């Protein structure tokens, strides 16, 4: 076997000619590059060499990999968002300006700033719901509505201060005392839970009535805790109370504003999702009254992660992020 120096023509000899005579045919082949086949297809039609096939495959794979490398992450996330929640995304695509990627894909990504309409929806929600204390004189009718939704077959009507309120999961005989931390928004959120998701509400509420106090948690107090947790994480404040400039809280408020623009009950839905998530965690770890604070803390971490996610654009997305089913047939 003769090694042909690089840069020199390769000499190939083959037998040929009539009468069996041997003739030396010299084919000069130009120096190959990575893509030029050794055999000319015009001389040997229908015979593709292994080298050419491999080269074609290599070019195809490398071209595909190169295309992937140059694909903008903004495009990846845009397609993913449309598939996941396209109904809510369609109105936003036309005004999408900046890169909006999940943290694992783009650590320095910024959230799309809210529109004037979204800011107005958020401010309206805050003005109507935040920092409004519960007082029996104004809101006891709401509390009675909650009682009737919770116990539709009970004829007994509790007084403003009554031991029966403990049946719903209040700590004492006067619910107004428990409502101090989150105000009237707690009552409204619980009513929304009972009216819109009655089956889930009944499941969660009745689970708090365990065989004994050790095997249950106070339902109403848990609901109030979740409402306070949501407002505290997002630092929801009235305009005259200097809303927080905390970056995480700003991101969370942005997500809520987007949802409120399309659904004025978005906060209430978030509350329901978080409450179901808390109950799911209670069931998963076989919680007790003593372990409830730890379960609440673990749930808070999940809620914070959900609220900061750029995927949070609808109730359905929030439920998916928290791995919660809002309906029994899901």
ABEGO torsion letter per residue (X at the ends): XBBBBBGBBBBBBBBBEBGGBBBBBBBBBBBBBAABBABBAAABBGBBBAAAAAAAAAAAAAAAAAAAAABBAAAAAAAAAAAABAAAAAAAAAABABBBBBAAABAABBBBBBBAAAAAAAAAAAAAABGBBBBAAAAAAAAAAAAAAABAABABBBBABBAAAAAAGBABABAAAAAAAAEAAAAAAAAAAAAABAAAAAAAAAAABBABAAABBBAAAAAAAAAAAAAAAAGBBBAAAGBBABAAAAAAAAAAAAAAAABAAAAAAAAAAAAAAAAAAAAAAGBBAAAAAAAAAAAAAAAAAAAABAABABAAAAAAAAGBBABAAX
